[in-house]
């Protein structure tokens, strides 16, 4: 049997900083640690509110979850 350990969640707000020589958007990512128990809807709501405070346009809002997986004996 396995179990997750040391769960962590990051909220990432990706902002468009301009375009490169080929016309693709250049993006910078702002990352904030959030509670892993937050729902996707809550993370999106927080990301949207933070995005509205930025001077650059928002490209995407992402949730990144990570955890160690350990075997239980």
PyMOL commands that set and color helices and strands:
alter all, ss='L'
color gray80, all
select helices_A, chain A and resi 40-52
alter helices_A, ss='H'
color red, helices_A
select strands_A, chain A and resi 2-19+25-34+58-71
alter strands_A, ss='S'
color yellow, strands_A
deselect
rebuild
show_as cartoon
